[in-house]
Amino acid sequence: MLLSDLLDAKSILHESRILSKEQVYRLLVDKICHHRRLPICGEGLVSLILERDAESSTAYPTGISIPHIRMEGFRDTVVGMAFLQNPLDYEGTKVHLVCLVITDRSSSNIYLNLVAALLRLSKDIGIMREFGRIAGWLCRGSAFTQAGDSDQKEVTIADIMVSEPITISSEAKLTELESILCSRNISFIPVVDSNNRYLGEVNILRLLKVGVPDFLMMLDNVSFLRSYEPLEKLFEQEDLLTVGEIMSRDEDFLSPDTSIPEAVFEMIQHHKRFYSVVDSSHKLVGVVTASDIFRKVIKA
């Protein structure tokens, strides 16, 4: 099955107006429901889509949003597309293409394959511009056919990872590390050299460990401590120590083509909620977290 098999020209929008997310969803619902019989349509369906969006964002860094509704009593899969000249703002992500997917509750595999294919296509600027220019071309499947059986290819880490992650140099002082962790509200940072080669990672626990004397780590219980005195070592060392002196250099990483199940297995097996993504030339290309998988795959 090709993506073109699931797409109807009558469910494609090209909008130059400045619209809200709710307005775009309503236009797509109207388009789809005008030509297809669904168990729920109109405002009821729009409300379901908005409720799903409130749970977690459906936007991806490539400028595409893929809201998805699994509907009881609907034995099919339909896709509606809205190409937007004026992008929507999904919590900081500018979205020019909204792809609404409606399936039955047993079609998780179809949905994940659709997401994989759409994300790969969204990375091809040339194809996306052509999509936006000629709606009829989509229905004939020219661009989708170029993707071959791409909707049979599984979603990989490359499809959902943060592709421009925050990084830090091994030569940076701990004060800089503290500032980034605090201001960005993150708990780990990949460490790279000047050529973006992956060196390892540093996390908040390694930073806090600087303030814990070695002798305390030998005790079974430190409940007798009632002051911050042991942590004062961190305050004393933060201007002296570098990231390279506390980072982990032997951390495992994932490759961009790692499958979602494999990534979940690695996270559970190694008790890690985040991984750096490194390509074959050992360059850092992204980061992925357990939250990314939960929000973009499980709750998608």
Buried (B, 14 or more C-beta within 10 A) or exposed (E): EBBBEBBBEEBBBBBEEEBEBEBBBBBBBBBBBEEBEBEBBEEEBBEBBBEBBEEBBBBBBBBBBBBBBBBEEBEEBBBBBBBBEEBBEBEEBEBBBBBBBBBBEEBBEBBBBBBBBBBBBBBBEEBBEBBBEBBEBBBEBBBBEEBEEBBEBEBBBBBBBEBEBBBBBBEBBBEBBBEBBEEEEBEBBBBBEEEEEBBBBBBBEBBEBBBBEEEEEEEEEEEEEEEEEBBEBBEEBBEEBBBBEBBBEEBEBBBBEBEBEBBBEBBEEEEBEBBBBBBEEEEBBBBBBBEBBEBBBEEB
